[in-house]
């Protein structure tokens, strides 16, 4: 049994408002192994100069925050919510460090625009060879570019938040996608279309990219494990993941930009 399975086996929905400080402390202790698990998983995609202890420290605060803020009315397990808060705290720590150079962010944004333009021109997602040709570089340089911008994906689908009204907390887009019973944020927003957009966007990816996204985010396999399943190197899986996330992030960003513009026009 995997560590993830071990800590998600019971549907714990206590009467949260009645929990004593001792009970909350017990929850922190019980779910603290999630912090190391998530820090290890995140650190595997980070440059060597990022200190994992910083992620662990942020994760501890995220777990404490989860215990304080959890609401049984959400209709989800505490473990699901705790994972989201821990991941969010770790990614916020990375944001605060601002460790991704602006030049790398620009390259990722340029790639997103290039893929969008080629997809419109070709009527389908471009191949690596077509993308490399459009950039006037060889395929090896193109793969090197994907490796370089992979760091941007720390602010990826796991960091995508749907802002909710009335002071409610933002919810992770993948938390919504993964949990069929989770409807609170979508009900508040009136945006079931967000879920459908993400599903459709994933379905529109080329087969290899779609499989990597599914195995990584839904099955929670590591890059190395996905490589073993698909018969590719870990580096190649990372490149495929990078392409997938930048494309999906672009689709979601355009959607939310459009919604924001519509709301400003109508107000």
Secondary structure, DSSP 8 states (H G I E B T S, - for coil): --HHHHTTSS-----GGG--HHHHHHHHHHHTHHHHHHHHHHHTTS-TTS-HHHHHHHHHHHHHHHHHH--GGG-S-HHHHHHHHHHHHHHHHHHHHT-S-HHHHHHHHHHHHHHHHHHHHHTS---HHHHHHHHT--HHHHHHHHHHHGGGGGGSGGG-EE--STT---EEHHHHHH-TT--HHHHHHT-HHHHHHHHHHHHTS-HHHHHHHIIIIIS---HHHHHHHHT--HHHHHHHHHHHHHHHHHHHHHHHHHHHHHHHHH-
